[in-house]
Amino acid sequence: AIRTFKNHFIAGLCSLDDDFPLYLWDKLLPQAELTLNLLRGSRMNTKLSAWAQLNGTYDFNSTPIGPPGTKVLVHHKPQ
């Protein structure tokens, strides 16, 4: 389990934008845990993900997930 998480987290770090500040690596841990649990099957009910077993169905429409450290361009209108 530790090796799986480590490999998953390192793969996420490899996809970071070049300008991402590496001192913020710890802010990526919750998303790494979330995505890994969404991919991993539950041991009690093999038809569910580990996330769904613990927290219910994940709603991708209300909380979309993007690759970690993706550069985002925001258009903000001044008021």
C-alpha positions, 0 to 999 in steps of 0.5 A, spaced: 500 500 500 505 504 501 509 503 495 502 504 491 501 511 494 508 513 493 508 511 486 502 514 485 504 521 488 511 521 484 507 520 478 503 526 480 509 530 481 512 528 474 505 532 471 506 538 475 507 545 471 514 547 471 513 553 475 509 550 480 513 551 487 515 545 490 515 547 497 507 546 496 508 539 495 504 537 501 498 541 499 497 535 493 497 529 498 489 530 499 488 530 491 493 524 491 489 520 496 482 522 493 484 519 486 488 513 489 481 511 493 477 512 487 481 508 482 482 502 488 477 497 489 473 496 496 475 490 499 468 489 502 464 490 496 468 489 489 463 493 485 465 500 489 471 504 489 474 505 496 472 512 496 465 510 495 465 505 500 467 510 505 464 516 503 459 515 498 459 516 491 463 521 488 460 527 484 465 529 479 460 534 476 460 538 483 467 537 484 471 536 478 478 533 478 484 536 474 491 534 474 495 536 480 499 543 479 496 545 472 497 552 470 490 555 470 488 562 467 483 566 470 479 572 467 477 576 473 472 582 471 474 588 475 467 591 479 
